């Protein structure tokens, strides 16, 4: 597969169970066996240190162990995450390395939190996207004399192993001569590197084109997952765009209802209170105060209130209320005291 994304993870935490295992194996002169690797989409809980982890916070899938070795008191394990079995892309934020404890069985030996610099694993079939990610974890092993790891059959050979082995390969594109000829891997690497330098890096015209193309891309660090960013160089992620559209849809719905209500009230000049008529004839609805509907005499909310006197005549006045299909009601006010509505 092409387009690998290699991460050298030196900030790996040995878990407490991992340290206990080292102590056991040093005393018993046993073998440290790495059983598997896994990745997830979580991170340590708030206030929880990485060395206290006993499993991934949010397991997503197993990774393939491609290579391992030792360097003094440390071991390195190279693991790969392939898109082959990924149906839906995800943001990889944590990595775990497991080992076999003679007493407890499989334990989380080492944990790496990359939630501040995650790696996106694309779904299988995504065009022009990273096909797999490669991680190399360096972990403390103390004075353990022997280390083994369950290398996944069929995992992709690492660049370091490939170059160190200097294996014979087929020059399919004729970089070193005739297409299809057999050459040594190190020689082919050197020739490819020289070709890149001569034809890409030193090509001013091509560099200009690449620079213009790269300007159309957005750095991962500039993509934000909230609506509070003030940096003009940042952009919203896809999920935030969907959330923003949802908020705008709700706002537009409320605005349309408000515009309809305002238009309706403007058309009928709906009164707010029958006790304070602004004219001899006022239109009322369910929101108008002191109507027969508000008094509980009828289910008809709309109607027209006719007053002997208008313009807030609420000291001495008489009124008829013609409902929308529920009859006529009347009342009066004397010395500022309104009588109840009565049906005519």
GUNUTI-220913 format. One line per 8 residues: number of its first residue (from 1); their letters; for each residue x, y, z of N, C-alpha, C. Coordinates in steps of 0.2 Angstrom, whole numbers, plus 5000, padded with zeros to 4 digits. Example, Ala and Ser with C-alpha at 12.3 -4.5 7.8 and 13.67 -1.06 7.14 Angstrom:
2
1 = AS = 5066,4972,5039,5062,4978,5039,5066,4984,5039  5064,4989,5035,5068,4995,5036,5064,5000,5039
// end
This chain:
344
1 = XXXXXXXX = 5004,4994,5000,5000,5000,5000,5004,5006,5000  5001,5012,4997,5005,5018,4997,5003,5023,5002  5006,5029,5002,5004,5034,5006,5004,5033,5014  5009,5030,5016,5010,5028,5023,5010,5035,5027  5008,5034,5034,5009,5040,5038,5012,5037,5044  5019,5038,5045,5023,5036,5050,5024,5040,5056  5023,5038,5062,5023,5042,5068,5028,5038,5073  5034,5042,5075,5038,5039,5079,5036,5042,5086
9 = XXXXXXXX = 5033,5037,5090,5030,5038,5097,5035,5037,5102  5039,5043,5104,5043,5042,5110,5040,5044,5117  5034,5047,5116,5031,5049,5123,5026,5043,5125  5028,5037,5125,5024,5032,5127,5025,5031,5134  5019,5029,5138,5019,5028,5145,5019,5020,5146  5023,5018,5151,5023,5011,5153,5018,5011,5159  5013,5007,5158,5008,5006,5163,5011,5003,5170  5007,5004,5175,5009,5001,5181,5009,4993,5181
17 = XXXXXXXX = 5004,4991,5177,5005,4983,5176,5011,4981,5172  5013,4986,5167,5019,4984,5163,5025,4985,5168  5026,4989,5172,5031,4990,5177,5032,4984,5181  5026,4982,5184,5026,4976,5188,5028,4969,5184  5026,4969,5178,5028,4963,5174,5036,4963,5173  5039,4969,5171,5046,4970,5171,5049,4967,5177  5047,4969,5183,5050,4966,5189,5050,4959,5190  5044,4956,5188,5043,4949,5188,5048,4945,5183
25 = XXXXXXXX = 5048,4948,5177,5052,4944,5172,5060,4945,5173  5062,4951,5176,5069,4952,5178,5071,4947,5183  5066,4946,5188,5068,4941,5194,5068,4934,5191  5063,4932,5187,5063,4925,5185,5067,4924,5178  5070,4929,5176,5074,4929,5169,5069,4926,5164  5063,4929,5164,5058,4927,5159,5059,4931,5153  5054,4929,5148,5054,4933,5141,5048,4937,5141  5049,4943,5139,5044,4948,5138,5041,4947,5131
33 = XXXXXXXX = 5034,4945,5131,5031,4944,5125,5025,4949,5124  5026,4953,5118,5021,4957,5116,5016,4953,5112  5010,4953,5115,5005,4949,5112,5001,4952,5106  4999,4959,5107,4996,4962,5101,4996,4970,5102  4994,4973,5098,4993,4981,5098,4986,4983,5096  4984,4988,5098,4977,4991,5097,4977,4998,5097  4971,5001,5094,4971,5008,5093,4963,5010,5095  4962,5016,5097,4956,5018,5099,4954,5025,5098
41 = XXXXXXXX = 4949,5028,5100,4946,5035,5098,4945,5039,5105  4948,5036,5110,4947,5040,5117,4953,5043,5119  4953,5045,5126,4959,5047,5129,4958,5046,5136  4964,5047,5140,4963,5046,5148,4957,5050,5151  4953,5047,5155,4948,5051,5158,4951,5057,5162  4947,5062,5163,4949,5068,5167,4952,5066,5174  4958,5069,5175,4962,5067,5181,4965,5060,5182  4965,5057,5176,4968,5050,5176,4974,5050,5172
49 = XXXXXXXX = 4980,5048,5175,4986,5048,5172,4987,5042,5167  4990,5043,5162,4991,5037,5157,4994,5031,5159  4998,5031,5164,5001,5025,5167,4997,5021,5171  4991,5024,5173,4986,5020,5177,4981,5016,5172  4981,5017,5166,4977,5014,5161,4978,5006,5161  4972,5003,5161,4972,4996,5160,4969,4993,5154  4967,4998,5150,4964,4996,5143,4963,5003,5139  4962,5002,5133,4961,5008,5129,4954,5011,5132
57 = XXXXXXXX = 4954,5018,5131,4948,5021,5134,4942,5020,5129  4943,5020,5123,4938,5018,5118,4941,5014,5112  4941,5007,5113,4944,5003,5108,4941,5003,5101  4945,5003,5096,4942,5004,5089,4944,4997,5085  4950,4996,5085,4952,4990,5081,4959,4988,5083  4961,4981,5082,4968,4979,5083,4972,4982,5077  4979,4983,5079,4984,4985,5074,4988,4979,5073  4992,4979,5067,4996,4974,5065,5003,4975,5068
65 = XXXXXXXX = 5006,4971,5071,5013,4971,5073,5018,4969,5067  5022,4974,5064,5026,4973,5058,5033,4971,5060  5036,4974,5066,5043,4973,5067,5044,4975,5074  5049,4972,5077,5051,4974,5084,5058,4973,5085  5061,4975,5090,5068,4974,5092,5070,4978,5099  5076,4977,5101,5078,4980,5107,5084,4985,5106  5085,4990,5110,5090,4995,5110,5092,4996,5117  5097,4993,5120,5099,4993,5127,5093,4992,5132
73 = XXXXXXXX = 5090,4997,5136,5085,4995,5141,5078,4997,5138  5078,4997,5131,5071,4999,5128,5070,4994,5122  5064,4993,5121,5062,4989,5115,5058,4994,5110  5058,4993,5104,5054,4996,5099,5049,4991,5096  5043,4993,5095,5038,4989,5091,5035,4994,5086  5035,4991,5080,5032,4995,5074,5025,4992,5073  5020,4996,5073,5013,4993,5072,5010,4997,5066  5005,4994,5063,5002,4997,5057,4994,4996,5058
81 = XXXXXXXX = 4991,5001,5056,4984,5001,5055,4982,5002,5048  4978,4997,5046,4976,4997,5038,4969,4999,5038  4968,5002,5032,4961,5004,5030,4957,4998,5027  4960,4993,5026,4956,4987,5023,4950,4985,5026  4950,4985,5033,4944,4983,5036,4940,4988,5039  4941,4994,5037,4938,5000,5040,4932,5002,5036  4926,5002,5038,4920,5004,5034,4918,5011,5035  4920,5014,5041,4919,5021,5042,4925,5024,5045
89 = XXXXXXXX = 4928,5030,5042,4934,5033,5044,4933,5035,5051  4939,5036,5055,4938,5038,5062,4945,5042,5064  4945,5045,5069,4950,5049,5071,4954,5045,5077  4960,5043,5075,4964,5039,5080,4967,5043,5085  4966,5042,5091,4968,5046,5097,4972,5043,5102  4972,5036,5102,4976,5032,5107,4978,5026,5104  4984,5023,5107,4987,5017,5105,4989,5013,5111  4988,5007,5111,4990,5002,5116,4994,4996,5114
97 = XXXXXXXX = 4999,4995,5118,5003,4989,5117,5002,4984,5123  5000,4978,5121,4999,4973,5126,5004,4967,5126  5005,4965,5132,5010,4959,5134,5007,4954,5138  5010,4948,5138,5008,4943,5142,5011,4942,5149  5007,4943,5154,5009,4942,5161,5008,4935,5163  5013,4932,5166,5012,4925,5168,5007,4923,5173  5005,4928,5177,5000,4928,5182,4993,4930,5180  4993,4936,5176,4987,4939,5175,4984,4938,5168
105 = XXXXXXXX = 4988,4935,5163,4987,4934,5156,4988,4941,5153  4985,4943,5148,4986,4948,5144,4985,4955,5148  4990,4960,5148,4989,4966,5151,4991,4972,5146  4988,4978,5148,4990,4983,5144,4997,4985,5146  5002,4985,5142,5009,4986,5144,5011,4993,5143  5009,4996,5138,5011,5003,5136,5005,5007,5133  5004,5013,5135,4999,5017,5132,5001,5024,5129  4999,5026,5123,5001,5032,5120,4995,5036,5119
113 = XXXXXXXX = 4995,5042,5121,4989,5047,5120,4991,5052,5115  4988,5052,5109,4989,5057,5104,4983,5061,5102  4979,5062,5107,4973,5065,5106,4974,5073,5104  4980,5075,5106,4981,5082,5104,4984,5083,5097  4986,5077,5094,4988,5077,5087,4986,5070,5084  4980,5070,5083,4977,5063,5081,4978,5062,5074  4977,5056,5072,4978,5054,5065,4971,5051,5062  4969,5053,5056,4963,5051,5054,4964,5045,5049
121 = XXXXXXXX = 4960,5040,5051,4961,5033,5047,4955,5033,5042  4956,5034,5036,4951,5034,5031,4947,5027,5030  4941,5027,5028,4938,5021,5026,4941,5018,5020  4940,5011,5019,4942,5007,5014,4939,5010,5007  4943,5011,5002,4940,5013,4996,4940,5021,4995  4942,5025,5000,4942,5032,5000,4948,5034,4995  4946,5038,4990,4950,5039,4984,4956,5044,4987  4962,5043,4984,4967,5048,4986,4968,5049,4993
129 = XXXXXXXX = 4967,5044,4997,4968,5045,5005,4973,5040,5008  4975,5042,5014,4980,5037,5017,4977,5030,5018  4981,5025,5016,4978,5018,5016,4980,5015,5023  4986,5017,5026,4987,5015,5033,4992,5019,5037  4992,5019,5043,4996,5023,5047,5001,5018,5051  5007,5020,5052,5012,5016,5055,5015,5020,5061  5015,5016,5067,5018,5019,5073,5023,5015,5075  5029,5018,5078,5034,5015,5081,5034,5017,5088
137 = XXXXXXXX = 5033,5012,5093,5033,5014,5100,5040,5012,5103  5043,5016,5107,5049,5014,5111,5047,5013,5118  5048,5007,5121,5045,5006,5128,5051,5003,5132  5051,5005,5138,5056,5003,5143,5055,4995,5145  5061,4992,5145,5060,4985,5146,5065,4983,5152  5069,4988,5155,5074,4987,5160,5079,4982,5158  5080,4977,5162,5086,4972,5161,5083,4965,5159  5077,4966,5156,5074,4959,5153,5078,4957,5148
145 = XXXXXXXX = 5080,4950,5148,5085,4948,5144,5082,4946,5137  5076,4944,5136,5073,4942,5130,5067,4945,5128  5066,4947,5122,5059,4950,5120,5057,4947,5114  5050,4946,5114,5047,4943,5108,5041,4947,5106  5038,4947,5100,5032,4950,5099,5028,4946,5093  5022,4946,5094,5018,4942,5089,5017,4946,5083  5022,4945,5078,5022,4949,5072,5016,4946,5068  5012,4951,5065,5006,4949,5061,5008,4946,5054
153 = XXXXXXXX = 5006,4940,5052,5008,4938,5046,5004,4942,5041  5008,4944,5035,5005,4948,5030,5005,4955,5031  5008,4958,5037,5009,4965,5038,5014,4967,5033  5014,4974,5032,5018,4977,5027,5025,4978,5030  5030,4976,5026,5037,4977,5028,5039,4984,5029  5042,4986,5034,5044,4993,5036,5049,4995,5031  5050,5002,5030,5055,5004,5026,5062,5003,5029  5062,5003,5036,5069,5002,5039,5071,4994,5038
161 = XXXXXXXX = 5067,4990,5039,5068,4983,5037,5070,4981,5030  5066,4984,5026,5067,4983,5019,5074,4986,5016  5076,4992,5019,5082,4995,5017,5088,4991,5020  5087,4989,5026,5092,4985,5030,5094,4978,5027  5088,4975,5024,5089,4969,5021,5092,4969,5014  5091,4975,5011,5094,4976,5004,5092,4971,4999  5085,4970,4999,5082,4964,4995,5082,4966,4988  5083,4961,4984,5082,4962,4976,5075,4963,4975
169 = XXXXXXXX = 5074,4968,4971,5067,4971,4969,5067,4972,4961  5060,4972,4959,5059,4973,4952,5059,4981,4950  5063,4983,4946,5062,4991,4944,5057,4991,4939  5051,4992,4941,5045,4992,4936,5045,4998,4931  5048,5003,4934,5047,5010,4930,5054,5011,4926  5059,5007,4927,5065,5008,4923,5069,5014,4926  5068,5015,4932,5072,5021,4935,5080,5020,4935  5082,5014,4935,5089,5013,4935,5091,5010,4928
177 = XXXXXXXX = 5087,5009,4924,5089,5006,4917,5082,5003,4914  5083,4997,4912,5077,4994,4908,5071,4992,4913  5065,4994,4911,5059,4992,4915,5059,4984,4916  5057,4982,4922,5057,4975,4923,5063,4972,4926  5069,4976,4926,5075,4973,4928,5076,4972,4935  5080,4967,4938,5080,4966,4945,5086,4970,4948  5085,4974,4953,5090,4978,4956,5090,4977,4963  5095,4980,4967,5095,4979,4974,5091,4985,4977
185 = XXXXXXXX = 5087,4984,4983,5082,4989,4985,5086,4995,4987  5092,4995,4991,5095,5001,4993,5097,5005,4987  5099,5002,4981,5101,5006,4975,5095,5009,4972  5089,5006,4973,5083,5009,4970,5081,5014,4974  5082,5014,4981,5080,5019,4985,5084,5025,4984  5091,5024,4983,5095,5030,4981,5094,5033,4975  5092,5029,4970,5090,5032,4963,5084,5036,4963  5079,5033,4967,5073,5037,4968,5074,5043,4971
193 = XXXXXXXX = 5078,5043,4977,5079,5050,4980,5083,5055,4976  5087,5052,4972,5091,5057,4967,5086,5060,4962  5081,5056,4960,5077,5058,4955,5072,5063,4958  5070,5062,4964,5066,5067,4967,5069,5074,4968  5076,5073,4970,5079,5080,4971,5080,5083,4964  5082,5080,4959,5084,5083,4953,5077,5085,4949  5072,5081,4949,5066,5082,4945,5061,5086,4949  5061,5085,4955,5055,5089,4959,5058,5095,4963
201 = XXXXXXXX = 5062,5093,4968,5065,5099,4972,5068,5104,4969  5072,5103,4963,5076,5108,4960,5072,5111,4954  5066,5108,4953,5061,5111,4947,5057,5117,4950  5059,5123,4948,5056,5129,4950,5049,5129,4948  5048,5127,4941,5041,5128,4939,5036,5123,4942  5039,5117,4943,5035,5112,4947,5033,5114,4954  5039,5117,4957,5038,5119,4964,5032,5125,4965  5032,5129,4960,5027,5134,4959,5020,5131,4959
209 = XXXXXXXX = 5019,5126,4955,5013,5123,4954,5011,5119,4960  5016,5116,4963,5014,5112,4970,5012,5117,4975  5016,5123,4975,5014,5128,4981,5007,5130,4980  5005,5132,4973,4998,5134,4972,4993,5129,4974  4995,5122,4972,4990,5117,4974,4989,5116,4981  4995,5116,4985,4995,5115,4992,4991,5121,4996  4991,5127,4993,4987,5133,4996,4980,5131,4996  4977,5126,4992,4970,5125,4992,4969,5120,4997
217 = XXXXXXXX = 4974,5117,5001,4972,5112,5006,4972,5116,5013  4969,5113,5018,4968,5115,5024,4972,5111,5029  4976,5114,5033,4980,5110,5038,4975,5107,5044  4977,5101,5046,4972,5098,5051,4972,5102,5057  4977,5105,5059,4977,5109,5065,4972,5115,5065  4971,5117,5058,4966,5123,5057,4959,5121,5057  4957,5115,5058,4950,5113,5058,4948,5112,5065  4942,5116,5067,4940,5116,5073,4933,5113,5074
225 = XXXXXXXX = 4932,5110,5080,4926,5106,5081,4921,5110,5086  4921,5116,5085,4917,5120,5090,4915,5127,5086  4910,5131,5089,4908,5137,5086,4911,5143,5089  4916,5142,5093,4919,5148,5097,4925,5151,5095  4928,5148,5089,4934,5150,5087,4934,5157,5085  4940,5161,5086,4940,5168,5084,4946,5169,5079  4950,5164,5078,4956,5164,5073,4953,5164,5066  4954,5169,5062,4951,5169,5056,4954,5164,5051
233 = XXXXXXXX = 4960,5161,5053,4963,5156,5048,4960,5149,5049  4956,5148,5054,4953,5142,5056,4946,5141,5052  4944,5134,5051,4938,5133,5047,4934,5128,5051  4928,5127,5050,4924,5123,5054,4924,5116,5051  4924,5111,5055,4924,5104,5053,4917,5102,5050  4916,5097,5046,4910,5095,5043,4904,5094,5048  4905,5091,5054,4900,5090,5059,4898,5097,5062  4903,5101,5063,4901,5108,5065,4896,5112,5060
241 = XXXXXXXX = 4898,5111,5053,4894,5114,5048,4887,5111,5049  4886,5105,5050,4879,5102,5050,4876,5105,5056  4879,5105,5062,4876,5108,5068,4874,5115,5067  4878,5119,5064,4877,5126,5062,4871,5127,5058  4870,5122,5053,4864,5123,5048,4858,5121,5052  4859,5116,5057,4853,5115,5061,4850,5121,5065  4855,5124,5068,4854,5130,5072,4850,5136,5067  4853,5136,5061,4850,5141,5057,4843,5139,5054
249 = XXXXXXXX = 4842,5133,5053,4835,5131,5051,4830,5132,5057  4832,5131,5063,4828,5132,5069,4826,5140,5069  4832,5144,5068,4831,5151,5069,4826,5154,5063  4827,5151,5057,4823,5153,5051,4816,5151,5052  4815,5145,5055,4808,5143,5057,4804,5148,5061  4808,5150,5067,4805,5154,5072,4804,5161,5068  4809,5163,5064,4808,5170,5061,4802,5170,5056  4801,5165,5052,4796,5164,5048,4789,5165,5052
257 = XXXXXXXX = 4789,5161,5058,4783,5161,5062,4782,5168,5064  4787,5172,5067,4786,5178,5069,4784,5183,5064  4787,5182,5058,4785,5187,5052,4777,5186,5050  4775,5179,5051,4768,5178,5049,4764,5181,5055  4766,5180,5061,4762,5183,5067,4761,5191,5066  4767,5194,5064,4767,5201,5064,4763,5203,5058  4763,5200,5052,4759,5201,5046,4752,5200,5048  4750,5195,5052,4743,5194,5053,4740,5199,5058
265 = XXXXXXXX = 4744,5201,5063,4742,5206,5068,4741,5213,5064  4746,5214,5060,4746,5220,5056,4740,5221,5052  4738,5215,5048,4732,5215,5044,4725,5216,5048  4725,5213,5054,4719,5213,5057,4719,5218,5063  4725,5221,5064,4725,5226,5070,4723,5223,5076  4726,5217,5078,4723,5213,5084,4724,5217,5090  4719,5218,5094,4719,5221,5100,4723,5217,5106  4726,5221,5110,4729,5217,5116,4725,5216,5122
273 = XXXXXXXX = 4720,5220,5123,4715,5220,5129,4709,5224,5127  4703,5220,5128,4696,5223,5127,4695,5228,5132  4698,5228,5138,4697,5234,5143,4700,5240,5141  4704,5240,5136,4707,5247,5133,4706,5247,5126  4700,5248,5123,4699,5248,5116,4702,5254,5113  4705,5253,5107,4708,5259,5104,4704,5262,5098  4698,5259,5098,4693,5261,5093,4686,5259,5095  4681,5261,5091,4674,5258,5092,4674,5251,5090
281 = XXXXXXXX = 4678,5248,5085,4678,5242,5083,4685,5239,5083  4686,5234,5087,4693,5231,5087,4692,5223,5086  4698,5221,5083,4698,5213,5081,4702,5210,5087  4699,5204,5089,4703,5200,5095,4704,5193,5093  4709,5190,5096,4710,5183,5095,4712,5180,5102  4715,5174,5101,4716,5171,5108,4721,5174,5112  4725,5179,5110,4730,5182,5114,4727,5188,5117  4721,5191,5115,4718,5197,5118,4715,5195,5125
289 = XXXXXXXX = 4717,5200,5129,4714,5199,5136,4707,5202,5137  4704,5199,5142,4697,5201,5144,4692,5200,5138  4692,5194,5135,4687,5192,5130,4683,5187,5133  4677,5185,5130,4673,5179,5132,4677,5173,5132  4682,5172,5127,4686,5166,5127,4690,5166,5134  4693,5172,5135,4698,5172,5141,4694,5171,5148  4687,5173,5148,4683,5172,5153,4680,5165,5154  4682,5161,5149,4680,5153,5149,4673,5152,5146
297 = XXXXXXXX = 4670,5157,5143,4663,5156,5141,4662,5153,5134  4667,5153,5130,4667,5150,5123,4674,5147,5121  4674,5143,5116,4680,5140,5113,4682,5144,5107  4678,5149,5105,4679,5153,5100,4684,5159,5102  4690,5159,5099,4695,5163,5101,4695,5170,5098  4693,5170,5091,4693,5176,5087,4686,5179,5087  4686,5186,5086,4679,5189,5086,4681,5197,5085  4675,5201,5085,4676,5208,5085,4672,5211,5091
305 = XXXXXXXX = 4675,5216,5094,4673,5219,5100,4670,5226,5098  4664,5228,5099,4661,5234,5097,4660,5238,5104  4662,5244,5104,4662,5248,5110,4658,5254,5108  4653,5257,5113,4650,5263,5113,4655,5269,5112  4660,5268,5116,4665,5273,5116,4672,5270,5115  4676,5273,5111,4683,5270,5109,4688,5274,5113  4694,5272,5110,4701,5276,5113,4701,5275,5120  4702,5269,5123,4703,5267,5130,4698,5270,5134
313 = XXXXXXXX = 4691,5269,5132,4686,5272,5137,4684,5266,5141  4688,5266,5147,4687,5261,5152,4684,5263,5159  4681,5269,5159,4678,5271,5165,4670,5270,5164  4667,5272,5159,4660,5271,5157,4660,5269,5150  4657,5263,5149,4657,5261,5142,4653,5254,5142  4651,5252,5136,4647,5246,5135,4650,5243,5128  4650,5236,5129,4653,5232,5123,4649,5226,5121  4649,5225,5114,4646,5219,5112,4652,5215,5109
321 = XXXXXXXX = 4652,5208,5110,4658,5204,5107,4655,5199,5102  4656,5200,5096,4653,5196,5091,4659,5190,5089  4657,5184,5091,4662,5179,5091,4662,5176,5084  4667,5172,5082,4668,5169,5076,4664,5162,5076  4657,5162,5076,4653,5156,5075,4650,5154,5082  4651,5158,5088,4648,5156,5094,4644,5161,5097  4641,5165,5094,4636,5169,5096,4639,5176,5098  4634,5180,5102,4636,5187,5104,4636,5188,5111
329 = XXXXXXXX = 4641,5191,5114,4641,5192,5121,4641,5200,5122  4639,5202,5129,4639,5209,5130,4641,5210,5137  4643,5216,5139,4645,5218,5146,4646,5226,5146  4647,5229,5152,4648,5236,5152,4653,5238,5158  4655,5244,5158,4660,5246,5163,4657,5252,5167  4657,5253,5173,4654,5259,5177,4659,5260,5182  4661,5267,5182,4666,5269,5187,4672,5265,5187  4674,5263,5181,4680,5259,5180,4680,5252,5182
337 = XXXXXXXX = 4674,5249,5184,4673,5242,5185,4669,5238,5180  4673,5233,5177,4669,5230,5171,4665,5224,5174  4659,5223,5171,4655,5217,5173,4657,5211,5169  4655,5205,5171,4657,5199,5167,4653,5199,5160  4656,5195,5156,4653,5195,5149,4647,5190,5150  4641,5192,5147,4635,5188,5147,4633,5187,5139  4631,5180,5138,4629,5179,5131,4622,5182,5130  4621,5185,5124,4615,5188,5122,4610,5183,5120
// end
